[in-house]
């Protein structure tokens, strides 16, 4: 999926996966859990990258969080299916 020979490449991969989680309406906790279970990404790394994205895109994330709190979270099964799709599509990008 990712050569990730450098820390920057790894962070970019995590960022791409988080952005995909956002497309699927996952909250931060769902994204951390999904990436941990399905891509072996440490939740602390996901959280850190998420926080940096939120700092850089403050208005988007404020709106996203407000909208997301009104919606029902995805089930674990739905989350796992979505993240498997993310991982599969990420493999074809490289």
CORDAVEN-V572836 format. One record per pair of residues at least 6 apart in sequence whose ideal C-beta (glycine too) atoms are under 8 Angstrom apart, sorted by the first residue. I is the first residue (numbers start at 0). GAP is how many residues later the second one is. D is the distance in Angstrom with one decimal. If there is no record, write none. Layout:
BEGIN
I&GAP&D / I&GAP&D
END
This chain:
BEGIN
0&12&7.2 / 0&38&7.8 / 0&86&6.5 / 0&89&4.9 / 0&90&5.0 / 0&93&6.5 / 1&7&6.3 / 1&8&6.8 / 1&11&4.2 / 1&88&7.4 / 1&92&6.6 / 2&6&6.3 / 2&91&7.3 / 3&6&4.2 / 3&9&6.2 / 10&38&6.1 / 12&77&7.3 / 13&21&7.3 / 13&27&6.0 / 13&31&6.1 / 13&32&6.3 / 13&35&4.8 / 14&34&5.6 / 14&38&6.6 / 15&74&6.8 / 16&14&7.9 / 16&18&5.8 / 16&22&6.6 / 16&24&7.4 / 16&69&5.8 / 16&73&6.9 / 17&13&5.9 / 17&17&7.8 / 17&28&6.7 / 17&31&6.0 / 17&32&5.7 / 17&35&6.4 / 18&34&7.9 / 19&66&4.6 / 19&69&7.7 / 19&70&8.0 / 20&9&7.2 / 20&10&3.9 / 20&13&6.6 / 20&14&7.6 / 20&61&7.7 / 20&62&7.6 / 20&65&7.2 / 21&9&7.8 / 21&42&6.8 / 23&50&7.3 / 23&58&4.7 / 23&62&8.0 / 24&43&6.6 / 24&46&6.4 / 24&49&7.1 / 25&8&6.7 / 25&47&8.0 / 25&48&6.5 / 25&53&6.7 / 25&56&7.4 / 26&38&7.8 / 26&41&5.3 / 26&46&6.5 / 27&19&7.0 / 27&22&5.3 / 29&43&6.2 / 29&44&6.4 / 29&49&5.6 / 30&15&6.2 / 30&19&6.9 / 31&11&4.2 / 31&14&4.5 / 31&15&5.9 / 31&18&7.7 / 32&10&7.3 / 32&46&7.1 / 33&45&5.0 / 33&46&6.9 / 33&48&7.2 / 33&49&4.0 / 34&6&4.1 / 34&8&7.5 / 34&11&5.0 / 34&48&6.9 / 35&6&7.0 / 35&7&5.0 / 35&10&7.2 / 36&43&7.0 / 36&46&7.4 / 37&42&6.5 / 37&45&4.2 / 37&46&6.2 / 37&48&8.0 / 37&49&6.1 / 38&44&7.1 / 38&48&5.9 / 52&8&7.2 / 53&7&4.1 / 73&8&7.1
END
